[in-house]
Amino acid sequence: MHTLTRATLVAGSETPAGDGLTGALRCVITDTNGKRLSAYLKKCSTEEMLSEALAALLLSGWGLPVPKPYLVQHGANLYFASADIKYPSLKKRFNFEQLPSAVKEQLTTHAAALVCSFRSAPLAAACDEAINNRDRNLGNVLWDGTDEAWIDHAYSFGLGNQPDQNKLCAMAVAIGEIDRMQRSSLASALTLDKTVTNRASMELCSPSFDVSAMVEHVDHRLRQIGQLILARFPQPADLLS
């Protein structure tokens, strides 16, 4: 599991990252050892900051590749940041914003197939279900041509008023990978360590933060994780009706 490291923002280093709903900024931060490093900063609400931080701890604790998380002080404000691991998102890699609609639709299917082929995709689907992340999309899947990483979890734990969905499972259904993804994500879901939630919440233990509702949300979902995963896929009865 990652540790949650404190850092400070190097003033004036912020530039727009140009993607996502929560306004990420590319910046430079200084960690507690005085080391400067490139990161992506989110000047979001306290609730979204805690969602990002808790999700990063949980997902890394369950073995999903996610960038190292930071809580970044800037003046009186505290923000969330993740280490810049130099991977582009699939949305940027395929330059989706510049493509005509017909090409974008075709390429989206190709990108969905690519995501579902990633070794950690079934685990990511299970983790998304556990934390109730409804906003997995091609802009928050990073890939360097070999390895993948998963980012952007501000709208987890029921935040953000997103439709009830698991987008990774939906991608698998759309490209006809139902059987393989269902079996693999279910197997991953049933091996998620339930003690990770307690360890993650201890990392965030502070009089200023209260993540108890988020932790309870995850614990509740973990108790029924198998049923939740299966509900994301058409079952034999659905296919016959």
N, C-alpha and C positions, 0 to 999 in steps of 0.2 A: 504494500500500500504506500502511495505517496505520503509525504508529510506536507503540512500546509505551512509554507514559509512566509514570513513577513518581509516586506520590501518597501522601498520608497521610490516614487516616480522621479525621474530626471526631468525637471521642468523644461518645457519647450521641445521635448523629443517626440510628442504625439503627432502622428499623421493618420488620416483616415485609412482604414483597412478596405473600405469599399464593398463590404458584403455583410449580409445578415440583418436581422431585425433589431438587434440590440446595440447597434452602433459601436462595434469594436474598433479600437485604435491600435495601430502599431506604435510601439514606444520602446524606451529604454528604462529599465528599473535597476535599482541597486539593492542587493540582498543584504542580510544581516552580517555577512562576512566582508562587505564592501565590494563585492564583485558585481560588475555591470553586465547585464545581459538583455537581449532583445526579447520582447514579450508582446502579447496582445492584451490590451486593457479594455475593460468594460465599465463605463461609468453608469452603472445601473442602480436600481433600487436596492435597499438592504436585503429585501426578501429574495430578489433575483441573485444578488451576490452570494447569499447563503446557499441558494439552490445550486449555483455553479460550483461552489466550494465543496458542499456535501456530495454532490454527484461525482466530482472528480475523485474524491477520496473513496467513495463506494466502488466506482467502476474500476479504479486501479487496484483496490483490494480484492475485487473479483477476477482480476487478471486481464482486464481489457486495456489495450494500449491507449492512454490518454496523456497529453502533455502535463508537466508538473504544474500544480496550482500555486498561486501566490495571493496573499492579501496585501494590497498596496496602499500605503499611506501617502496622501497628498494634501498638505495643510491639515484641515480638520476633517477631511473626508477619507473614507476607506473604500477601496474598489477591489474588484476581482481581476486577476490577470492569469494567463497561462503562458508557459514558455513557448517561444517561437521555435518550432522544431524544423522549420524551413521546408515543410511539405506544402504544396498548394492544395486547395480544396478541389474536388472533382468539378465543381461548378466553374472554377477559374481555369483549371487545366483544360477543359473542353471549351472554354470561352463562350459559355451559354448566352451571356447577355448580348453578344454581337451576332447571334445566329438568327436566320429567318425561322418563322414558326414551324414550317414543315420539316426543316432539318433538325430543329430543336426537339421536336417530338420523336423523331427516329433515333436521335442520339441519346435521348433520355432513356429509351428502352435498352440501348447498349450500355449506358452507364449503370442502370439498375442491375443488369446481368453481371457487370463487373463487380459492383458492391456485394452482391450475393455470393460471388465466387471467393471473396476474401476469407482467409482462414478464420478470422475473428468475427465474421458477420453473424453466425448463429449465437455466439456469446453476446454480441452487441444487441441483438434482438431480445435476448433474455434479460439483459441489464436494462434496456429501455422499458421493458414491461415491468420490471421490478420497481424502477423509480418513476414510472408513469411519464416517461418522456414521449411527448406526442409530436415533437418537431424535428425528428431526424430527416435530413434532406441532403442533397448533393453538395450544399454549401458548407455542411459541417462534418463531412467525411474527407479526411486528408489522405493523400496518397502520393508517394514519391516514385512510383513505378514498380516498387517491390513491397514496401511496407505501408500499412495503413495506420491511421490514428483517428480518434473520435473526439469531437469537441462540441461546444455550445449546448449547455444543459440548463439554461436559465428558465425554460418553460417545462420543468419537471415537477413532480410532486403535486400535480393538479394546478399549477400556476399557468397563467397566460390564456385561459379560456379557449384552448385549442380543442378541435373535435376529438372524440375518443378514438384513437387509432394508434397502431404500431406500424410506422411507415416502412420499416425493413421487412416486416411480414407482408405488407401490402405489395412491396416491390417483388417479393418472391412469388406471390400469387399472380401478379400481372405478367411475369415472364414464364410462368408454368413450372416453377421450382418448388411446388407445394410440398411434395412428399419429403424431399431431402431437407429443406429448411425447417419444416415442422418437426421432423425427428431430431435434427441437430440442435435446434433452439430449445426444444423441450428437454433434451438431455443436458444442455448447458444450464437451463433454468433450475433443474432439480439438483444441481451440484453447487448452486450459489450458497456461500457460507453465511449463515444467518448471524454469526457473531461479528461480521464486518460492520454492521450498522452501529453497534455499540462502540467499536474502536474508532469509527469515523466520527461519531458524535463527540467522543472525548477529544479528538483533535480540534474540534470547534468549541470546546467547553470554555465559556466566558460569561461573565455577568451581563455583557452587552448583547450576547447572541442567544436566541432560543430556537433550536432546531428540533425540539421534541415532537412537534406536530409532523414534521417531515419524516422523522425517524419512525414514528408510529404508522405513518402512511405506508412506508416501505415494509415494515414488519407485517402489516396487514396483508399487503400484496404478496409477500413471500409465502404466507400461509396457504395461499391459493394459486401459486404461480403456475402450476401445471394446467389448471383449468383456464387461466387467463391466456396462456400461450395457445392452447388448443382452440380457443374461441376466435383467434385471429385467422384461422384457416378454415376453408369449407370442409366439412366432415362428410362421410359417405351418405348419410341421410340427406344432407344438403344437395349433394350432387344428383340424387335420385328424385328430388322433389321439384 
